[in-house]
Amino acid sequence: MIPLCEPAIAGNEIKYISECIEKRWISTYGEFIKRFEEKFKEFLGVKHAIAVSSGTAALHLALRALNIGEEDEVIIPSLTFIATANAVKYVGAEPVFVDVKKDTFVLNVEKVEEMITPKTKAIIPVHLYGYAADMEKLRKIAEKYDLYIIEDATEALGTKFKGRYVGTFGEFGCFSFNGNKLITTGNGGMIVTNRDDLAEYVRYLSSQAKTMLSNNGFVHNEIGYNYRLPNLLAAFGLAQLEKLEEFLRAKRRNAEIYNLYLKDVKGVITPFDTEEVENSYWLYSIVVTENFGITRDELIDELKKHEIESRPFFQPIHLMRNFRNCKKSEMNNTEYLASHGINLPSSVSLEEKEIELICTIIKRYG
């Protein structure tokens, strides 16, 4: 089986975890949490990075820290993983769905203003599959209407917009270290910000809103969460982070090889960089149009016959039962991409011969 996206474990993971075990640093005590956070913020060029238990936790904490709650609205794309919308619901707010751009799969910034109301408090652009939303235009809209920006960069670590890493443009940037992400801790996430006050409040909320007393006891003066990342997982993450540049080069190399093999295939639209965006290609994502010889789902089945794992694009959240009554713009691009998009194997360890095999199968129908 050629997997969709498996982790690469080829650095100091075992060494660091062994040190954790030897020193009994297995929970939330130990030096690796701080080291992981320091290296992560150094990579992105931000003031603060707080390690948390998941990308979803990062989104939830960002919304809580900005005091977004009941009767508030948050603009998000519908073409995203469910966690983006769920986090909005966690705080009692309502997601408002905006269509995406057909060529880059990310929030169509041109459609955002028409969905802003007096209840709108924030925008969550999702940098889907490694693409980047237009953060320059979005920042101007946010400033015009006095809105917060929370970047869902859970799939785009290493992506750049105009030379600057995504996740660094808003009040918060949220990242995921799930098992299939560019770097992994098995499960985990990171929330970054340049604001001292927000960073302090997020740390407070993520540790059950705990205040230490002079006698070493503690008190909880508001609702908090057990969202801290254990030191054991931070150790694994630090080892992964040390290989990040290598992983990014591998992803871009894989994309270049894919693009070369699929360049002239009829009915297949391949991903790309732009003058503004340097794609990290977390997943290599193509669109199978009506001009292709078989449907997207038939292609998934055909690849499966050859033990090649692939995955369709996310299903539109606005069509899911719990979100059907939410406000939305026209969703033509979202619904088209959800039925025509496919993610191909994208592991950093993927070999050219494997990409060639995948593309040979695809080219039979193009």
N, C-alpha and C positions, 0 to 999 in steps of 0.2 A: 504493500500500500504506500502510495505517495500521499502523505498527510497534507491537510490544508495549511497548517501553520504550527509547527512544533517548536518548543524552546531549544535553544542551544546552550548546553551546560559544559563549558570548556575553559573555565577560568579558576578563580579562587573560591568557588562555592563550597567545596568540601573542606578546604582549609579554614575558612571563616566559621562555618557551622561547627566544625570540630572545636574551635576555640570557644564558641558559645557554650558547648556542652561541657567542656573542661572547666569553664569558669562559672557554670550554672547561670549563664545569661540567656535564659530561654523565654522569658516573658517580656515585660516592658522595662526591665532594668538591663543596662549594658551599653557599651560605647558605640555599638554598630548603628543604632537608630540615629544618633547625632551625626556620625560619619556619613551615613547614607543621605541624610537631609542636606548636609553641607556640600557634598559632591554634586547633588542634584541641583541645588540652587546655583552653584558655581557654573554648571553646564549651561543652564538657561539664562544666567545673568540676572537673577531676581534677588530680592532682599531676604525672603522667607520661603521655606519649604517645610511642610508638616506632613510626616508620614502617617497614613491612615490605613484602615483595614480593607478598603476597596475604592474603586473609582466612584461607585454609587455613594459611598459615605462622603467622599470629597464633594460631590454635587450637593448632597443634603446639607452638609456643614456650611457650604458657601451660601446657600439660600437662607439658612438659619442666621448666620452671622450678619447678613444684610437685612435682617428683620422682615423678610418677605413671608406673608402668611395669608390668612383668610381674606377673601374678596380681592386679593391681588391677582394680576395676570402676568404670565411670563411667556414671552415669544420664543418658540423653538421650532426646529424642522420636524416634520413627521417621519422623514426617512432617517431614522437613527435607532440605536438600541433602546429598548424600553426603559432602561434606567434613567435616561434624561427626563422622560415624562413622569416616571414614578417619583423621582426626587421632588418635582414640583408639587405633586399630590401629597407627599409626606408632610409638607409644611402647610397644607390646606389651601394652597393657591391653585389657580387654574391655568393649564397650558393653553396657549393659542398657537395653532399650527400655521406655518408659512411654507410655501412650496420651495423646492430646491432648484438649482441650475441644472439643466439637462446634461451639460458636458462635464461638470466637476462634482456633481452630487451634493454640494453643500448649500447652505442657506442662501436663497436668492435675496440679497440685500435690497434690491430694487422693490421688492414686495413688502418689506418690513413696515414702512411708514403707514401704509394703508390699514394695517392691523393694530396700530397703537391707539389706545384709549386712555382716559384719565385713570383707569385701573392698572395700566401697564407699569410694572416696576423694574423689569429686567429683561434682557435678551440672552439666550444661551445659544450661541453658534456652535455647531458640532463640526469638527474638522474630520469628516468621514473618510475612513479607509486610507488616510494619509494626505488627503487634499486639505486646502486651507480656505476658509471663508475670507471675504474681502474685509479685513479688519480695519482698514483705513476708513472706508465708507461707513462701516458699522459704528466705529468710534464717533464719527461726526453726528450720526443719527442719535446715538446715546447721549451725547453732550447737548444736542438741540432739545431733547425731550427730558433731560435729567434722569436718565435710566442707567441702571447697573449693567455691566457685561460680565457674565460668568462663562469662560471658555470651556467647553467640553472637548478637551484635547486627549481624551482617553485612547484614541486610535491614531494619534498623530505626533507622538514624541519624536522630535528631530525635524519636523516639518518647519519650513521657514516661509514667512510672508514678508516680502521686501527686505530680506536679509536678517529678519528678526524671528526668533522661535515663537511659534504659536503657544498660547498659554500664558504669554507675558503682556498681552494687550489690555486685558480687562481688570476688574477688581480682583478676580480670582481666575486661576487656571487649574483645571482638574485633570489628573492623569490616572491611568489604570496599569496595574502590573499583573493582570490575570495571566493564566498559563500560556495563552497564545499571543500575548502582546510582545512588542519589540524587546523589552526587558521584562522579566517576570520575578515575582516573589512567591509564585503559586497562586496567591490571592493577595491583593493589597492595592494601595493607591497613594497619591501625593496631591496635596493642595498647595498652590503657590500664590504669593501676593507680594506686592511692594509696600503695602500699608502695615505699619507696626501695630496699630490698634486691632485690625482685623486678624492678623496672625496670632496675637495674644488671645483674642476671644475664641478663635478656632481651636487652639490648643486646650483652652479651658473646657469648651464644649465636648471635645473628643475624649476627654478623660473624666466623663461623668460629672462635669461642672464641679470639680473637687477643689475646695480651698483648704489648705493645710493649716492646722492650729498649732500654737506654741508647744503643746504637749504631745505633738506628733499624731494627733487625731485629725479628723477632717470633717468638714460640713459641706452640704450641697445646697446652694441657694437658688438654683433653678434647674430645669430639666436638662440633663446632659446625656451623653451617649458613650458606650464602650467601643470607640472607633479607633483606638490606638493600634499601631502596627507592632507586633512582637519583635523583640531584638533578634530572635532567631531568623525571622523572615527578612528583616532589614540587612542582616549579614549576607543572606543570599542575594538580595537586591543590590548591595554594594558591589559584590563580585560581578553581577550582570552589568552594572553601570560602568564598570571599568572596561567593558568590551563594547560599549554603545557605539562608538565611532566605527568600529569594525562591522558591527551589525548593520548600521546604516549604509555602509559601502556595499555590503552584500545585498541588501534590499534593492538598492539602485542598480547594481549590476544585474540582478535577476530581471528587473523591469526592462532594462536595455536589451537583454537577450530575448525576452518575450516580445518586445516591440519589433525587434528585427525579424523574428519568425512569423509574426502575425501582421506584418506591415501591409500586405496587399490582399488580405483575406476578405472576400466580399461578405458584408453583413456583420463584421466585427469592428467595434469601436474600441480602441485601446486608450489607456490613460496617458497623461502627458504632464510636463512641466509648463509653466507660463513664464513671462517676463517677471511677474511678481511672486510666483509661488515655486518653491523647491519642495516637491512631493517626497515624503519619506517612504511611500509605497509600502505601508504596513501590510496591506493585502493588495495583490495585483488584481485589479477589478476591470472587467470588460463588459460591454453592452452588446448583446446579441439582437440585431435588428430583424425586421421582417424579411430582409433580403438574404438572410442566412438560410441554409438548407433545411435546418430543423429548429425546433423551438428551444428556448433556454432550458426548460425542464428536461427535454429529450437529450440535450447535450450533457446535462448533469448525469442522467442515467447512462449515457454512452461512456462517459469518463469513469463512472463507477464500475462498469463492466471490465475496465482495464485497471482496476484497483487504484484509481486516482480520485482523491477526495476533493470535492468542490462544494460551494455553498451559494445559494441565491442571495441577492441583496435583502436587507431587512424588509419586513412587511410594514406598510404604512401604519403608524400608530393611530391615526385618525379613523381608521376602519376597524380598530379593535373595540370590543364591547365596552370597556371601561372609559373610552375616550370619544365615543361617537357623537356625543352632544357638545363637545368642545368647539369653540370658534375656530374657523380655518379660512385660509385663502383658497383660491382654485388650486387643485392638486394634480394637474395634468402631468407634470414632470415626475413628481413623486410616484404616482401610480404607474407610469410607464417604466421608470427605472426599476421599481419593485418587481415587475413582471418580466423584465428583460436583462437585468444585471446579474452577473455571476462573478464570484471570487474564486480565483484559481490558486493552486498551491504556491505558498509564499514563504516557506521556511528559509532562514538565513543559510541553512546547510544545503539547500536545493542545488543540485548539480545541473550543468548545461544539458547533459544527455537526458535528464528527466524533463527539463523544459522542452527539449526537442520532441520527446515522445508525446507530451501533452499537446503541443502545437500541431504535430502530425495528425493526431486524431481530430482536432478542431478543423484543420485545413481540408479534411475529407468532405466537409459540408459547406465550405465557403467558396 
